[in-house]
């Protein structure tokens, strides 16, 4: 009886919205950053600072690849250098997290609506279109397609509208605190993602989902 009562107190979301980077995929490997820094003849620290300084504009498609990489490099790059950087960067965000992807697949198969809501530049999104390991989602909202980005409220609203659910019935997972906080101001339930194991514990204490993530964590 106590277990049933505890379960009744947990939130039953109608939809789960996944960030992509560092949630559905593994973090960008140091080797990829080192390779891009080498092409640009920059230190790792300088490269990372410049890479992220212009990234949001790239995610929103305010900068195209040549504009972005020339801004990162602070010089004019050759087309071959831009192509090489674009390829390394796109592949660096395409290493799947099998635990999270399997859970997303199982949730949708069980009838829960699922979505991706991601700040992502167009080349990375195009690269993902070619992979065979990304499961189906009911809604895919990418910043490069809508020219909006998290933590702005408009991109969350677009995702919710695409899913056809109210904020109070959605659960959002993201690895950046500013993004989960923004979701919460709209009334969306949120969990700051760190690892699948930590997420499983947070889900167990607060949410009732048709498929348990705990069962997929080994």
C-alpha positions as CSV (number, residue, x, y, z in Angstrom):
1,X,0.0,0.0,0.0
2,X,2.8,2.4,0.9
3,X,4.6,1.8,-2.4
4,X,1.4,2.5,-4.4
5,X,0.8,5.7,-2.4
6,X,4.3,6.8,-3.1
7,X,3.9,6.2,-6.8
8,X,0.7,8.2,-6.8
9,X,2.5,11.2,-5.6
10,X,5.0,11.1,-8.4
11,X,4.5,13.2,-11.6
12,X,3.3,11.3,-14.7
13,X,4.6,13.3,-17.7
14,X,2.8,13.2,-21.0
15,X,6.0,14.0,-22.8
16,X,9.8,14.0,-22.2
17,X,11.9,16.5,-24.0
18,X,15.6,15.7,-24.5
19,X,18.5,18.0,-25.1
20,X,20.9,16.4,-27.6
21,X,24.5,17.3,-26.7
22,X,25.9,15.6,-23.7
23,X,22.5,13.9,-23.1
24,X,21.7,11.8,-26.1
25,X,25.3,11.8,-27.2
26,X,28.6,11.5,-25.4
27,X,30.6,14.7,-24.6
28,X,32.9,16.0,-27.3
29,X,36.2,14.1,-27.0
30,X,39.4,16.0,-26.2
31,X,41.0,14.5,-29.3
32,X,38.5,16.3,-31.5
33,X,39.1,19.7,-29.8
34,X,42.9,19.1,-30.1
35,X,42.5,18.4,-33.8
36,X,40.5,21.5,-34.5
37,X,42.9,23.6,-32.4
38,X,45.9,22.2,-34.4
39,X,44.3,23.2,-37.7
40,X,43.8,26.7,-36.3
41,X,47.3,26.8,-34.7
42,X,45.7,27.8,-31.4
43,X,46.2,26.6,-27.9
44,X,43.4,24.4,-26.5
45,X,42.4,27.1,-24.0
46,X,42.3,29.8,-26.6
47,X,40.5,27.5,-29.1
48,X,37.8,26.5,-26.5
49,X,37.2,30.1,-25.5
50,X,36.8,31.2,-29.1
51,X,34.8,28.1,-30.1
52,X,32.1,28.9,-27.5
53,X,32.2,32.6,-27.8
54,X,30.6,32.5,-31.3
55,X,28.7,29.2,-30.9
56,X,25.2,30.5,-30.0
57,X,25.2,32.7,-33.1
58,X,26.2,29.6,-35.1
59,X,23.5,27.5,-33.4
60,X,20.9,30.1,-34.4
61,X,22.2,30.2,-38.0
62,X,23.1,33.9,-37.7
63,X,26.6,32.7,-38.8
64,X,27.2,30.2,-41.6
65,X,30.2,27.8,-41.4
66,X,32.7,30.1,-43.1
67,X,31.6,33.1,-40.9
68,X,31.7,31.0,-37.7
69,X,35.1,29.4,-38.3
70,X,36.7,32.6,-39.5
71,X,35.4,34.2,-36.3
72,X,36.8,31.4,-34.2
73,X,40.2,31.6,-36.0
74,X,40.2,35.5,-36.1
75,X,41.6,35.2,-39.6
76,X,40.4,34.1,-43.1
77,X,40.6,30.3,-43.5
78,X,40.8,28.4,-46.7
79,X,37.7,26.5,-48.0
80,X,39.6,23.3,-47.3
81,X,40.3,24.3,-43.7
82,X,36.6,25.2,-43.1
83,X,35.5,21.9,-44.6
84,X,37.9,19.9,-42.4
85,X,36.9,21.8,-39.3
86,X,33.2,21.3,-40.1
87,X,33.7,17.6,-40.6
88,X,35.6,17.1,-37.3
89,X,33.1,19.2,-35.4
90,X,30.1,17.4,-36.8
91,X,31.5,14.0,-36.1
92,X,32.6,15.0,-32.6
93,X,28.9,15.4,-31.6
94,X,27.8,12.1,-33.1
95,X,29.0,9.6,-30.6
96,X,25.7,8.1,-29.2
97,X,24.9,7.4,-25.6
98,X,23.3,4.0,-25.9
99,X,21.6,4.1,-22.5
100,X,19.8,7.3,-23.2
101,X,18.9,6.5,-26.8
102,X,17.5,3.1,-25.8
103,X,15.4,4.7,-23.1
104,X,14.1,7.4,-25.5
105,X,13.2,4.6,-27.9
106,X,11.4,2.5,-25.3
107,X,9.5,5.5,-23.9
108,X,8.0,6.4,-27.4
109,X,7.2,2.7,-28.0
110,X,5.3,2.7,-24.7
111,X,3.2,5.6,-25.9
112,X,4.9,8.6,-24.3
113,X,5.5,11.5,-26.6
114,X,9.2,12.4,-27.0
115,X,11.1,15.4,-28.4
116,X,14.6,16.7,-29.0
117,X,15.1,20.4,-28.2
118,X,18.7,21.3,-29.0
119,X,20.9,24.3,-29.7
120,X,22.7,22.9,-32.8
121,X,24.3,24.4,-35.9
122,X,23.2,23.4,-39.3
123,X,26.2,21.2,-40.2
124,X,25.8,19.1,-37.1
125,X,22.0,18.7,-37.7
126,X,22.7,17.7,-41.3
127,X,25.2,15.1,-40.1
128,X,22.7,13.6,-37.7
129,X,20.3,13.2,-40.6
130,X,22.7,10.6,-42.0
131,X,23.1,8.4,-38.9
132,X,21.1,5.3,-38.3
133,X,21.2,5.2,-34.5
134,X,19.1,8.2,-33.6
135,X,15.6,6.9,-32.8
136,X,12.3,8.5,-33.9
137,X,10.9,11.4,-31.9
138,X,7.5,13.0,-32.1
139,X,9.1,16.5,-32.3
140,X,12.6,17.7,-33.3
141,X,13.3,21.3,-32.6
142,X,16.7,22.5,-33.6
143,X,17.9,26.1,-33.1
144,X,19.4,26.3,-36.6
145,X,16.0,25.5,-38.2
146,X,13.9,28.0,-36.2
147,X,16.7,30.6,-35.6
148,X,16.0,30.7,-31.9
149,X,18.0,29.2,-29.1
150,X,17.7,28.1,-25.5
151,X,17.4,29.6,-22.9
152,X,15.0,31.9,-24.9
153,X,11.4,31.1,-24.1
154,X,10.2,31.0,-27.7
155,X,12.1,27.8,-28.6
156,X,10.5,25.9,-25.7
157,X,7.1,27.1,-26.7
158,X,7.7,25.9,-30.3
159,X,8.7,22.5,-29.0
160,X,5.6,22.2,-26.7
161,X,3.3,23.3,-29.6
162,X,4.9,20.7,-31.8
163,X,4.3,18.0,-29.2
164,X,0.8,19.2,-28.5
165,X,1.3,19.2,-24.7
166,X,1.0,21.8,-21.9
167,X,4.1,22.9,-20.0
168,X,2.9,21.3,-16.8
169,X,2.7,17.9,-18.5
170,X,6.2,17.9,-20.0
171,X,9.6,16.9,-18.5
172,X,12.8,18.5,-19.9
173,X,16.3,17.1,-19.6
174,X,19.3,19.3,-20.2
175,X,22.9,19.4,-19.1
176,X,23.0,23.2,-18.7
177,X,21.4,24.8,-15.6
178,X,20.4,28.0,-17.4
179,X,18.3,25.9,-19.8
180,X,16.6,23.9,-17.1
181,X,15.9,27.1,-15.2
182,X,14.4,28.7,-18.3
183,X,12.1,25.7,-18.8
184,X,11.0,25.8,-15.2
185,X,9.9,29.5,-15.5
186,X,7.5,28.3,-18.2
187,X,6.1,25.7,-15.9
188,X,8.0,22.7,-17.5
189,X,9.3,20.1,-15.1
190,X,13.0,19.9,-15.5
191,X,16.0,17.8,-14.4
192,X,19.6,18.9,-14.8
193,X,21.3,16.0,-16.5
194,X,24.7,14.8,-15.4
195,X,24.8,11.0,-15.9
196,X,22.2,8.3,-16.7
197,X,22.6,6.9,-13.3
198,X,22.0,10.2,-11.6
199,X,19.0,10.8,-13.9
200,X,17.6,7.4,-12.9
201,X,17.7,8.3,-9.3
202,X,16.0,11.7,-9.9
203,X,13.3,10.1,-11.9
204,X,12.6,7.5,-9.3
205,X,12.1,10.1,-6.6
206,X,9.9,12.5,-8.6
207,X,8.4,11.0,-11.7
208,X,6.4,8.0,-12.9
209,X,7.3,7.0,-16.4
210,X,6.1,4.0,-18.4
211,X,9.6,2.7,-18.8
212,X,12.2,2.8,-16.0
213,X,15.6,4.2,-16.8
214,X,17.0,2.2,-13.9
215,X,16.3,-1.0,-15.8
216,X,18.6,0.1,-18.6
217,X,21.5,1.2,-16.4
218,X,24.1,-1.5,-16.0
